[in-house]
């Protein structure tokens, strides 16, 4: 919703006069309020103000003790000040020079401010000179007033007398003096004064003297003593005065004018003479900080308040493109000329005529008519430069539209009756923005592309390579070897035309100097640089030392609105861009008026106070720092370190850098705010160093904090040594055990190698035996083939003859029947012969079974096969083998043996008996078959009873296939065969086998 004009005016007036507003407009002073309303103070009653020897300001309030460093307020109360019983703080006592400022709380807690930190003094340790005592005075109990001198000696005011005491509490003198509650006592230069009933009295060396103050009215004034600072303030007619002593006289010095003390409820004062700052404490509105404005900002009568080009007008004033004349007293209402222009150029030639321009037009205002008439020249391009050479030539620079090129025109004189004209003099590959000449024919020119040296007569251009691709705003030349150049994107430079050296200066931490507009040198050797974000002051000597490599840093003093400007934005891109007047005053144009000041009158507030590591916060708990040393536990999580340095100038001038050295190191880095934090630092000793530039000599002030983080038990040297010893011992015993293990393994390996060697030898032996057996088998198989061929040939021939006979006698049934019977018998024998042969061939492939089997059943199975044949031959087969006899030897081999034994017995037994029996002797089992057949010849019996013959079987194949096969199989079974036989009485064959037990 739009605000009505009356309502708008009401709010504007209200906020301009309200002390709750943070900053008030004042012509001569910057007035800044700090209060509980903006969270600066804990409470708005500032009862007492003092500055300690370290540069910190202290305030006593109804809600705590406050420390101020020029930037932040730190509150001490019952939450962070041990043994404090109330937050209501009284008035300061003691002295600053001895670093012993005391203040009582309303519960009589004595707080000592020492080393810029407060602490509550135990009651039994309160110094005698500060101990509270009371007495009856005029029927009223009051505390004895003690006022301390600079050396901590003091005056005691009690019982109608004034006494002086040394700091060891020895009384020096005492005088009688009648005083009441309205009597005001104050100190000045360690001398006690009082004011009562319109009279000032001085107490010195036990005597009383009357005193007078020059310039003080007889009445209507108020006295505000600050006894700790030995300052006395007197106010009247809305003016604050400081009482001073000069040449033995008491005089008043004006500190603040046109200020309503009563309306703002001011009850406490302190004047910082070093920084020229006045502090006022209000009982209701907080703290007021008053600084004299360093700069005179003059708005002028221009409709928008924006100013650019200006030229000197006499010794102490200057003329602007608006036609106004400015001086330190303000702006004159009468204008020198009235001519519309674009404000960027104002030139006064040697004839006194004024030149300015607007877009593509140039105006010359004629001095002869008091600048009421003018001449005009038109150009096809926009005019951006006007310059008069040392030879008096008027040059005009233009910028070609749509191209980066420019032109220089020169005013050519014509006949007296004719108007001179501008003629094209030179084409330029750039737009000229600024031009200076210090020697004939050499035009130092800035452009939107860089910095150039123009040899005008030769029409030659030399580009300064190190200052290129940047918009040059202005040029300042006081010494031919020192050409200063400001740019819009890269800060400012110094160029030496003789050595061709270019120096690019460092910029400030906020990078404001990147847009440098103008450089002016004052009479004290300082260069002032205007920018879009304020004004900078630099020592020319410091800059030259940087250029020569004598220093690595440049100190810039920064000024902004808080120093008296209406805006931080200065103007550039014009010529001239600023002025130094004949009275040494400097002037710069801005977006709100012109800034005029006298450099020698500006109080320099340099950041030269010490740096302090105030306190640490470890895992959200406050920990004091003692003697610049901080000890941390090795398991801390996060530590915040608070670093400050009292400074009451522009905070941008306080630039603290920090560097950490130790197990973990860091380079110099700017401190942001007033704290830095670290997390989980390894154990060890660290050195945190803070430094800051203290002034134009680029000297540093350092402060180092030692941070000690003890190692954990496992990080200590003794633990390392213990672990090292343990490791050595462990390695020793490990090696020892390893050697023992290797030796044991070697022994086992040797045993294993021996065993494997034995097994290998056994295997080789077995392989050799197997090879021999295979060789024997191959030989036997060859022999077997011959035998098979021989044995099969006879039955087959018999079958063929029998078949032929049956065919020829087919009509004789008896003969045919006899022939068929013969064929059956021969074919049956041939079948069993082949069957035995097949079983024999399986022997080499058969593996022993681990399951025991019954010998009786094996024999019974074979008896069933031959039972019919035996019956046809009227031969009885009897099985008397023990049912309980169980064997493990190869069942198949034994079956073949029994089969062949029974087959041979049946072949040779007719009308007889064949009996199987078994038995056991020692650990051997025997199988015996006995028949009543034809028997065997003694030679054959001897042959098979000889084991060697049985193995070689050289002649066995000639003596029958069956026994040869049986002999070979018995050998395979690791058995023996014994034959007993008589011709025509029968044969008894015994097979001995070793008994094998199942596991």
Secondary structure as UniProt FT lines:
FT   HELIX           5..17
FT   TURN            19..20
FT   STRAND          23..24
FT   STRAND          29..34
FT   HELIX           36..38
FT   STRAND          48..51
FT   TURN            53..54
FT   STRAND          57..61
FT   TURN            62..63
FT   STRAND          64..68
FT   STRAND          73..76
FT   TURN            78..80
FT   TURN            82..83
FT   STRAND          89..95
FT   TURN            96..99
FT   STRAND          100..105
FT   TURN            106..107
FT   STRAND          110..114
FT   TURN            115..116
FT   STRAND          117..120
FT   HELIX           123..125
FT   HELIX           128..130
FT   STRAND          134..137
FT   TURN            138..139
FT   STRAND          140..143
FT   STRAND          145..148
FT   TURN            150..151
FT   STRAND          154..158
FT   TURN            159..160
FT   STRAND          161..165
FT   TURN            167..168
FT   STRAND          171..176
FT   TURN            181..182
FT   STRAND          184..188
FT   TURN            189..190
FT   STRAND          191..196
FT   TURN            197..198
FT   STRAND          199..204
FT   TURN            205..206
FT   STRAND          207..211
FT   TURN            214..215
FT   STRAND          222..226
FT   TURN            227..230
FT   STRAND          231..236
FT   TURN            237..238
FT   STRAND          239..246
FT   TURN            247..248
FT   STRAND          249..256
FT   TURN            261..265
FT   STRAND          266..272
FT   TURN            273..276
FT   STRAND          277..282
FT   STRAND          287..292
FT   STRAND          296..298
FT   STRAND          310..312
FT   STRAND          317..320
FT   TURN            321..322
FT   STRAND          325..327
FT   TURN            328..329
FT   STRAND          330..331
FT   STRAND          347..348
FT   TURN            350..351
FT   STRAND          354..358
FT   TURN            359..360
FT   STRAND          361..365
FT   HELIX           367..369
FT   TURN            370..371
FT   STRAND          374..378
FT   STRAND          382..388
FT   TURN            390..391
FT   STRAND          394..399
FT   TURN            401..402
FT   STRAND          406..412
FT   TURN            416..417
FT   STRAND          421..428
FT   STRAND          432..439
FT   TURN            440..441
FT   STRAND          442..447
FT   TURN            448..449
FT   STRAND          450..455
FT   TURN            456..459
FT   STRAND          460..468
FT   STRAND          472..479
FT   TURN            480..481
FT   STRAND          482..487
FT   STRAND          492..496
FT   TURN            497..500
FT   STRAND          501..504
FT   TURN            509..510
FT   HELIX           512..514
FT   STRAND          516..521
FT   TURN            523..524
FT   STRAND          526..531
FT   TURN            532..533
FT   STRAND          534..539
FT   HELIX           540..547
FT   TURN            548..549
FT   STRAND          556..559
FT   HELIX           561..563
FT   STRAND          578..580
FT   TURN            582..583
FT   STRAND          585..590
FT   STRAND          594..598
FT   HELIX           599..601
FT   STRAND          612..618
FT   TURN            619..620
FT   STRAND          621..624
FT   TURN            627..628
FT   STRAND          629..632
FT   TURN            634..635
FT   STRAND          638..644
FT   HELIX           651..653
FT   STRAND          656..661
FT   STRAND          669..670
FT   TURN            673..674
FT   STRAND          675..679
FT   STRAND          684..693
FT   TURN            696..697
FT   STRAND          700..709
FT   HELIX           713..715
FT   HELIX           717..808
FT   TURN            809..811
FT   HELIX           813..841
FT   HELIX           843..845
FT   STRAND          853..854
FT   HELIX           855..872
FT   TURN            873..874
FT   STRAND          876..880
FT   TURN            883..884
FT   STRAND          886..887
FT   HELIX           891..907
FT   STRAND          913..921
FT   TURN            922..923
FT   STRAND          924..931
FT   HELIX           938..945
FT   HELIX           947..952
FT   TURN            954..955
FT   HELIX           956..958
FT   HELIX           961..972
FT   TURN            973..974
FT   STRAND          976..982
FT   TURN            983..985
FT   STRAND          986..994
//
